[in-house]
Amino acid sequence: MSEFTPSKSVNPWTEGDYRVYGYAIRTPDGDYWPAYEIERIHEISDAPKKAVSLHEVQIQTFATQGLAKMLAVSHGVQRVRTNDRLSC
């Protein structure tokens, strides 16, 4: 993953014990990749804890930040629901 600065997150989505933050990362051609972070917010001492660091999804680009952020949240929620490599 290259160095990048995400735009401000959309409203976070709470899914069970986790919260998913959706971001949009500008691509070299001016579109946006979705990116997300996941934090565990319940039933853990010193919450929140990072369950997944900022993860860029370079599958499809989107013309707007809003669309990229919505897809990012969708990817993050799916990862929580399948418990896919969450660190806590």
C-alpha positions in Angstrom: 0.0 0.0 0.0 1.4 3.4 -1.0 1.4 6.5 1.1 -1.9 8.3 1.0 -4.1 10.7 2.9 -7.7 9.7 3.2 -10.5 12.3 3.0 -12.7 12.7 6.1 -14.6 9.6 7.0 -18.3 9.3 6.4 -20.5 8.7 9.5 -19.2 5.5 11.0 -21.3 2.4 10.9 -21.6 0.4 14.1 -21.8 -3.4 13.5 -22.0 -5.5 16.7 -18.9 -4.9 18.8 -17.2 -3.0 15.9 -17.3 0.4 14.2 -16.4 0.8 10.5 -15.1 4.1 9.1 -15.3 4.6 5.3 -12.8 6.8 3.5 -12.0 7.8 -0.1 -8.4 7.8 -1.4 -7.6 9.8 -4.5 -6.1 7.7 -7.3 -3.4 9.0 -9.7 -6.0 9.5 -12.4 -8.3 11.6 -10.1 -10.9 9.1 -9.2 -11.3 7.5 -5.7 -10.6 4.1 -4.2 -12.6 3.0 -1.2 -10.7 2.5 2.1 -11.8 1.6 5.6 -10.7 1.2 9.2 -12.4 -1.0 11.8 -12.3 -0.5 15.6 -13.5 -2.7 18.3 -15.7 -0.6 20.6 -17.4 -3.0 23.0 -16.4 -5.7 25.5 -12.7 -4.8 25.4 -10.6 -2.8 27.9 -9.2 0.5 26.7 -11.7 0.6 23.8 -11.5 1.5 21.0 -8.9 -0.8 19.7 -7.9 -1.1 16.0 -9.2 -4.3 14.6 -8.1 -3.4 11.1 -5.8 -0.6 10.1 -6.6 1.7 7.2 -7.2 -0.8 4.3 -7.4 0.4 0.7 -9.6 -1.5 -1.7 -8.1 -1.2 -5.1 -10.7 -3.2 -7.0 -12.7 -0.5 -8.7 -12.4 3.3 -8.8 -15.3 5.7 -8.3 -15.8 9.2 -9.7 -17.0 10.7 -6.4 -15.8 10.5 -2.8 -19.3 9.7 -1.6 -19.6 6.5 -3.6 -16.1 5.4 -2.7 -16.9 5.9 1.0 -20.2 4.0 0.8 -18.5 1.0 -0.8 -15.7 1.2 1.8 -18.2 0.9 4.6 -19.8 -2.0 2.8 -16.5 -3.8 2.5 -15.7 -3.2 6.2 -19.1 -4.4 7.4 -18.7 -7.5 5.4 -15.3 -8.1 6.9 -16.8 -7.8 10.4 -19.7 -10.1 9.6 -17.4 -12.8 8.4 -14.8 -12.1 11.2 -12.1 -12.0 8.5 -8.7 -11.4 10.1 -9.8 -9.0 12.7 -7.0 -8.4 15.2 -9.3 -8.1 18.2 
